Amino acid sequence: MRTKAQYIERLGKMNRNLYCNGEKIDRLDPRQEGALNVMGLTFDAAWDPESKDLCTARSHLTGETINRFNHIHQCPEDLHKKQDMTRFLCNKVGQCIQRCMGTDAANAIHTVSYEAQKLPEAKTAYHDNWLKWLKRFQEKDLVGCCAQTDVKGERLKCPGQQADPDMYVRVVEERSDGIVVRGCKVHISEASIADEILVVPTRALKEGEEAYAVCFAVPADYEGVKQVVHFHNPRPRDRYPRGIEYGYTDSYVIFDNCFVPWERVFLCGETRHGGVAALLFALFHRHSYSGCKPAMLDYVIGLAALAAEINGIEKAPHVREMLARLIMTGELGYAAGYTASALGKPEVYIPGMGFIPYGPGNCIPHSIYANVGRCLTGEAVFHEQEILCNIAGGLPATFPYEKDLSNPETGALLEKYIRRNPVIPVEEQIKFWLNFIDFALSGSSGSMLYGAYHGGGSPIMEQIAITSQYDLEAKKDIVRKIAGMSLPKQ
Ligand SMILES: Cc1cc2nc3c(=O)[nH]c(=O)nc-3n(C[C@H](O)[C@H](O)[C@H](O)COP(=O)(O)OP(=O)(O)OC[C@H]3O[C@@H](n4cnc5c(N)ncnc54)[C@H](O)[C@@H]3O)c2cc1C
């Protein structure tokens, strides 16, 4: 396992393929620092005696101790631990911990490549290739990101119907030594600080769309890959340093006729398995949200409770009701994820076939509970902001700049008029409101909300997964029996 310093040192040696605001930039650009601090925690935690057990696992390939973010879940206990690790680490930064996308893509590809390799028409030994890649990923403790979301062009058209066929990443050439891919994946979290990019399809695919059924991995600085990066950092601080400087990034990842050798290809042309790869990454990722969403609720509850205390309204009935609502959402999301872990099995839902055994035996969370938890907590994020706004009042929207607070002409006056709860030192109240602003009223918080709502798929995608997999007929039968109706003939 690596340390944070070793991880950063390796990034510093990578090729320059990051672009931002018209410039080509280095991976150790100061604007990446917040995101590196957050990712660094995933390395620190694996060495820390307090969190070692939660944040490491035994590799099923080598028996060695590895970072849990690089583990293939073998049993429900592994899924419980991933959920708890995610909540634990997100609680240290008050935002996404950033490393789960690679974990979720790895678990999806591990499963799909196994099934695809069995097909007589398989173009290469997909699962053997995968296991080789995975062994290195685990041994070198690499950071993966997942590039699933295609630009998608016209939303109501399939990949094959688009005016420009590159709206979904596709294979443009098959060669004896590998494939050439073209297209662009968007909103790819932490691609700019990752070692490897794992690529999976976005959606279900049908016959004729073989070129889009492709899974592969390339180094994040690979030839033929360009990343256009967006930074999400809170406003720099001067007099009131944060407990941790955090941030995150995402990239447009452009594959510009990028050559991928066969040994890094894990699926190529098998449309049914391409669709399962899309579904499985989404499923593993929605399960990860059952760790990070409760953690974000922990943070929002803390913000709401402290704002109420500072405003002296913590006993007001409407505040208690709002706090209860936040607690219920967070813990329901956690409970749904816990159940999804407990009921985890090596099975996937295939339309028309129901739940069938799939993959080499690794553990897959229960789809209904993972989707229910993700959808409930994702849709709640804007209501959570409404609660924070309600309890805080207008103060965070017009809060003075730091330099006005330290200016001898205005500082003491501002401190006098900012103070609300006389028991809490005004300095503490100022630190709290600056932090509240970072979370609720900054540019980076806006992007975070969009991620919290759409990440892992927009709510409609979760609702489609839930309603298409749920046994509605069994529910109708409950009513039919109690109403004395006749049951439909089988
Ligand atoms: C901050 C952030 C981080 C992210 N990180 C990652 C990442 O690391 N990796 C990754 O792969 N993705 C990532 N995503 C992408 C995320 O998964 C997508 O945003 C999500 O799947 C929605 O896709 P979209 O943004 O293209 O929106 P759209 O799919 O365009 O959705 C917009 C609206 O159109 C509707 N719509 C779309 N298609 C149809 C249709 N066929 N029929 C009817 N209605 C339709 C949707 O329901 C929605 O109402 C991230 C997104 C954000 C915002």
The ligand as an SDF file (V2000), in Angstrom:
LIG
                    3D

 53 58  0  0  0  0  0  0  0  0999 V2000
  -20.4270   16.7870  -10.2670 C   0  0  0  0  0  0  0  0  0  0  0  0
  -20.6880   15.5660  -11.0940 C   0  0  0  0  0  0  0  0  0  0  0  0
  -19.8060   14.4860  -11.0170 C   0  0  0  0  0  0  0  0  0  0  0  0
  -20.0010   13.3540  -11.8250 C   0  0  0  0  0  0  0  0  0  0  0  0
  -19.0860   12.3320  -11.8100 N   0  0  0  0  0  0  0  0  0  0  0  0
  -19.1610   11.3410  -12.7430 C   0  0  0  0  0  0  0  0  0  0  0  0
  -18.1360   10.3550  -12.8590 C   0  0  0  0  0  0  0  0  0  0  0  0
  -17.1830   10.3490  -12.0900 O   0  0  0  0  0  0  0  0  0  0  0  0
  -18.2360    9.4320  -13.8320 N   0  0  0  0  0  0  0  0  0  0  0  0
  -19.2830    9.3930  -14.7040 C   0  0  0  0  0  0  0  0  0  0  0  0
  -19.3140    8.5230  -15.5750 O   0  0  0  0  0  0  0  0  0  0  0  0
  -20.2880   10.2970  -14.6140 N   0  0  0  0  0  0  0  0  0  0  0  0
  -20.2410   11.2710  -13.6610 C   0  0  0  0  0  0  0  0  0  0  0  0
  -21.2450   12.2060  -13.5710 N   0  0  0  0  0  0  0  0  0  0  0  0
  -22.3070   12.1510  -14.5570 C   0  0  0  0  0  0  0  0  0  0  0  0
  -23.6630   11.7260  -14.0360 C   0  0  0  0  0  0  0  0  0  0  0  0
  -23.7240   10.3300  -13.8890 O   0  0  0  0  0  0  0  0  0  0  0  0
  -24.6760   12.2600  -15.0710 C   0  0  0  0  0  0  0  0  0  0  0  0
  -24.7550   13.6540  -14.8640 O   0  0  0  0  0  0  0  0  0  0  0  0
  -26.0240   11.6070  -14.9760 C   0  0  0  0  0  0  0  0  0  0  0  0
  -25.9600   10.2700  -15.3850 O   0  0  0  0  0  0  0  0  0  0  0  0
  -27.0370   12.3490  -15.8620 C   0  0  0  0  0  0  0  0  0  0  0  0
  -26.5600   12.4420  -17.1790 O   0  0  0  0  0  0  0  0  0  0  0  0
  -26.5090   13.8780  -17.9150 P   0  0  0  0  0  0  0  0  0  0  0  0
  -25.7360   14.8040  -17.0580 O   0  0  0  0  0  0  0  0  0  0  0  0
  -26.0470   13.6260  -19.2910 O   0  0  0  0  0  0  0  0  0  0  0  0
  -27.9940   14.3950  -17.8790 O   0  0  0  0  0  0  0  0  0  0  0  0
  -29.1660   13.9950  -18.8660 P   0  0  0  0  0  0  0  0  0  0  0  0
  -29.1760   12.5040  -18.9820 O   0  0  0  0  0  0  0  0  0  0  0  0
  -29.0820   14.7940  -20.0850 O   0  0  0  0  0  0  0  0  0  0  0  0
  -30.4060   14.4320  -18.0250 O   0  0  0  0  0  0  0  0  0  0  0  0
  -31.0790   15.6920  -18.1860 C   0  0  0  0  0  0  0  0  0  0  0  0
  -32.5750   15.4330  -18.2080 C   0  0  0  0  0  0  0  0  0  0  0  0
  -32.9090   14.7310  -19.4040 O   0  0  0  0  0  0  0  0  0  0  0  0
  -33.6680   13.5870  -19.0640 C   0  0  0  0  0  0  0  0  0  0  0  0
  -33.3680   12.5350  -20.0580 N   0  0  0  0  0  0  0  0  0  0  0  0
  -32.1440   12.1270  -20.4540 C   0  0  0  0  0  0  0  0  0  0  0  0
  -32.2710   11.1170  -21.3580 N   0  0  0  0  0  0  0  0  0  0  0  0
  -33.5770   10.9000  -21.5170 C   0  0  0  0  0  0  0  0  0  0  0  0
  -34.3520    9.9910  -22.2950 C   0  0  0  0  0  0  0  0  0  0  0  0
  -33.7820    9.0870  -23.1170 N   0  0  0  0  0  0  0  0  0  0  0  0
  -35.7070   10.0270  -22.1850 N   0  0  0  0  0  0  0  0  0  0  0  0
  -36.3040   10.9290  -21.3700 C   0  0  0  0  0  0  0  0  0  0  0  0
  -35.6190   11.8190  -20.6160 N   0  0  0  0  0  0  0  0  0  0  0  0
  -34.2880   11.8090  -20.6840 C   0  0  0  0  0  0  0  0  0  0  0  0
  -33.2140   13.2000  -17.6630 C   0  0  0  0  0  0  0  0  0  0  0  0
  -34.1700   12.3960  -16.9890 O   0  0  0  0  0  0  0  0  0  0  0  0
  -33.0680   14.5690  -17.0340 C   0  0  0  0  0  0  0  0  0  0  0  0
  -34.3290   15.0310  -16.6020 O   0  0  0  0  0  0  0  0  0  0  0  0
  -21.1150   13.3030  -12.7050 C   0  0  0  0  0  0  0  0  0  0  0  0
  -22.0200   14.3680  -12.7470 C   0  0  0  0  0  0  0  0  0  0  0  0
  -21.8170   15.4940  -11.9690 C   0  0  0  0  0  0  0  0  0  0  0  0
  -22.7950   16.6300  -12.0630 C   0  0  0  0  0  0  0  0  0  0  0  0
  1  2  1  0
  2  3  1  0
  2 52  2  0
  3  4  2  0
  4  5  1  0
  4 50  1  0
  5  6  2  0
  6  7  1  0
  6 13  1  0
  7  8  2  0
  7  9  1  0
  9 10  1  0
 10 11  2  0
 10 12  1  0
 12 13  2  0
 13 14  1  0
 14 15  1  0
 14 50  1  0
 15 16  1  0
 16 17  1  0
 16 18  1  0
 18 19  1  0
 18 20  1  0
 20 21  1  0
 20 22  1  0
 22 23  1  0
 23 24  1  0
 24 25  2  0
 24 26  1  0
 24 27  1  0
 27 28  1  0
 28 29  2  0
 28 30  1  0
 28 31  1  0
 31 32  1  0
 32 33  1  0
 33 34  1  0
 33 48  1  0
 34 35  1  0
 35 36  1  0
 35 46  1  0
 36 37  1  0
 36 45  1  0
 37 38  2  0
 38 39  1  0
 39 40  1  0
 39 45  2  0
 40 41  1  0
 40 42  2  0
 42 43  1  0
 43 44  2  0
 44 45  1  0
 46 47  1  0
 46 48  1  0
 48 49  1  0
 50 51  2  0
 51 52  1  0
 52 53  1  0
M  END
$$$$
